[in-house]
Amino acid sequence: MTQINENYLNLQGSYLFAEVARRTAAYKAAHAGQEVISLGIGDVSRPLVPAVVDAMKQACDEMGRADTFRGYGPYEGYDFLRQAIVEHDYRARGVNIGEDEIFVSDGAKSDVANFQELFSSQARVALQDPVYPVYLDTNVMAGRSGLYKNGEFERIIYLPCTQENGFAPQLPQQTADLVYLCSPNNPTGAALTKEQLQTWVDWANEHHAVILYDSAYEAFIRDENLPHSIFEIPGAQKCAVEFRSFSKTAGFTGTRCAYCVVPKALKVKDGSGTEHAVNALWMRRQSTKFNGVPYIVQRGAEAVFSPQGLEQTRQIIDGYLDNARVMLTALRRAGFAAYGGENAPYVWLKTPRGMDSWEFFDLMLNKLQIVGTPGSGFGRAGEGYFRLTAFNTPQLTQQAAQRIAAFTF
Ligand code: PLP
């Protein structure tokens, strides 16, 4: 008799975005003609930049000619893209990463979801709360979570990120083997400083833990003192893997290209104490389960690093950050405690008068016709908070800000 993988039955329903969509649709159906502004979804609205489109068209032509056609590419990505990544994202910042430490993929989502496979099913997992839900769910699927009781999984170590600690995760009191850090964080928009990251790196090296560092929003960092990569921190190559994506950096959410950096210095022991290079194991995993990113897409990603590509994508991100500033200003003037938005496309606000996240969602939808995301959907410590994104158009973001300014909360 075939039996199901019962770990999957342990997953909690992905209720958040479905419920947001359900309540929004019901409101629209009952109020035809009212304009509802969505500041809820974490997807970009601006198209691919011309430098990327041109490069992809050229690559498309190459694929249509016998002498330049390409079939399966390297599992770990073409050298031209890995070289461009190393040059622009690392060496330009004084970080020494080798091309053979870069693995190109179809998304940071797949990478952060898959990477846990390399570690023991007994590994203890620590993660920020609130945070991108994929880290938790994939570890539940892998059987590392224990049972769900009183709103938490028994074996997961939650690191609350709240107003009280400046939305920065504190070191765990218990033993943790795998730590997911997301900076700038989705949903709080908080970015870790060099000092905070150094504390984590030192702790991980001391405790032989591995940090899985998601910097999908690194391109939004504007504060020059903040690190863009964990590898700017001494000692990180011995304890960390980094995940990056072209999704939010260059509008690739539908085009799909990302990469992860697995330093050769990162070694993890087996049960008998023998060390293994994580880089070699990840290569083994990718070559078995993944057949690479399309050539056309990788040429598009390479063009993000051309002088035109860098300039054009920077302008788009500046536009999103302007939207975030508009929201932050309106919210603060309206008396809200509002955070994030300066080095991230997310604004995170404390709900007024002790309202819970869903009550505030309903108020925003019913009274202001603005859709955001209830903070409680990102973890227990997100209760009483609300996320607004900077990805809508400047016009609609302005309109949303005016509605906030005109309302008494
Ligand atoms: N990591 C974080 C923190 C995210 O918020 C997202 C997408 O919203 C991803 C990863 C997924 O990125 P990708 O589009 O590269 O799969």
Residues whose N, C-alpha, C, O or C-beta is under 5 A from the ligand:
A	BS01	PLP	G42 G107 A108 K109 S110 Y132 C182 N186 D214 A216 S245 S247 T253 C257 A258
